[in-house]
């Protein structure tokens, strides 16, 4: 009986799995490009609205997230992001691998800090396809949709339609929005790290 209870408690232990993968080059205009990455989250944690999600984010959005978390975590040392490189190239597989590894380690550290899990901007970053401007406005309650609605509806396009109906001036070009996709399916075959609490 004790073995059965132990196995049950192990199965019910909370986990958050994060994976950063699939870099993609996007052309903003004739002269400018940027790279975004898919962030996959799979969890059974009560902290998360969706148990499985996929979203795409670029370097500048990671910088924004770290800055936001830094404002909240005055007494904590936040992990560093991989250094910015003006000569970053998708053709350099070593650079790409190091960048993805750095992003993944950053997110693993952040998700391992229960205090940071209460920041709604972190959840919007990980589970919605909103731009930086829209995430910031939503977290401050300055949109017609809540954080939970933004996360729940981001993959269906409902938020886009809702924003089109409002007079909110929170528009930002899609070139910096890290267009994302969130779906409720299993994390597709890729090395994944698990954090347990």
N, C-alpha and C positions, 0 to 999 in steps of 0.2 A: 504494500500500500504506500509506504514511504517513497519507494522508487517511482511509482506512478505520479505522486504529488510533485516530486522533484522534476520529473520530465515535463509535467504540465506547467510548472513555474518557469522552466527554461524556455518552453515554447512561447509563453506569454510575455517574456522579457521584451521591453521596448527596444526598438532599434531604428536607426536612421541610416539608410544606405545612400551614398552620393557618388556619382560618377560624372566626370567631365570628359567629353569626347567629341569626335566628328567636327574638327575645325572646318569652317567654310569661309571663303573669300567673297565679300560683297562689294560691289562697286557703287559708291555713293553718287558719283557723277563722272565726268570724263577724266578727271585727274585724281580723285580721291577714292580710296578703298579702305575697308576694314575687315577684320576677321572676327567671326563670332563662333561660339562653342555651344554644344548641346550639354545642358546640365540635366541629369536624370536623378530623380529622387524616388526612393521607395522606402516606406516606413509604416510602422504600426503605431507610431507615437500619437498621443492625444493632442499634441501641439499643432499638428498639421491638418489642414482642411481636407486635402486630397492625399490619399495613401500612395499614389503613384503619379508622377508628373514629369513632363519634359518641357524645357524652355531653352531658348537660345539667348546668350548674353555675350557682349564684347568686353574688351579690356576696360574701357572707360566706365562701363556700368559696374564692374567689380570695384573700381576705384571709388565710385560714388557710394556703393554699399559699405565699403570699409570706412569711409568718412562718416557715414550715418551711424554705424555701430560704434565708432570711436567717440562720437558725441554722447552716446548713451553709457558707454563703459569707461567712465573717467578713471576708475581705479584699476582697470584691467589692461594688461598689455595685449593688444590684438596681434594676431599673426600677420606677417608681411605678405604682400602680394609678390608674384614674380616681377622682377624689375622691367620697367618699360624699355623697349628697344626700338629706336627709330628705324633700324635696318632689319626688323623682323620680317621673315619670309616663310610662307607656307612650303616653299621648296626645300627649306632647311629642316629636315625631319627631327634633328636633335633639338633645335630651337622650339619647334612645335611641341615635342614631347615634354620638354622642360616647362614650357608655359602651362600646358594642361596639368602636369603634375603639381605645379605651384598653385594653380587655381583649386585643384582638388584638395590639397593639403590645407589651404586657407579655409575652404568650406567645411572640411572635417573638423578643424579646430573650432570654428565658429559654432557648428552644430553640437559640439561637445560641451559648450558653455550654456547651462540652463538659463542663466540671466539674459543672454543674447536671444534666446528663443522667444522671448516675449516681445521682440521688436517687430511690428507689423511690416516694416519695410523689408526685412529679411524674408518674410513669407511672400510678399508681393514679388520680390526679386526671384525667388525660387519657384513660384507656382503661378505666376501670371505673365501675360505678354505685354504688360503696360510699359511705356517708356519711363525714363527717369523722372521727368516732369510730372507725369500722371501718377507714378508711384508716390512721389512726395506729396502731391495734392490729396491723394486718396488717404494716405496715412494721417494727414492733418484733418480729415473729415471735410475737405473742400470739394468733394465731388458728389454727384447724386447717387453714387453706388458706394457700398461699404467695402472694406477689405475682403470680407468673406464673399461678397458678390463678385468682386473682381477676380478672385481666385477661382470660384466655382464656375463662372461663365466665360473665362478668358479663352478657352478653346473653342467655344461655340460661336463666337462673334457677337454675343449678346451685349457685351460691354461696348463694342464699337458702335452698335446701333443705338444703345442708350446714350453714349456720348454725342452722337450725331443729333439727338433730339434735345440736347441741353445747350445752354448758352455758355457753358464753362469754357474759358479760354485757356485750356490746358493742352492745346495742340502742340505737337513736336513732330519734326520730320521723321519718317520711318527709318531714315538712315542711321539714327542713333538709338532706335528703340529695341534692337535685338529681337526682332520678330520671333515669337516663340510658339510652341505648340504644347498643350497639356492634354494628356489622354489617360484614362484609367485602364491601363494594361500592364503587363509585367515588363520589368526592365529588360530591354533586348540584349542578348548575349554579349556581354562586355565585362572586363574586370571591374568589380564593384567593391568598395570598401564599406564595412559595416561598423557603425558606432553603437555601442550598447550602453544603456543607462541603468 
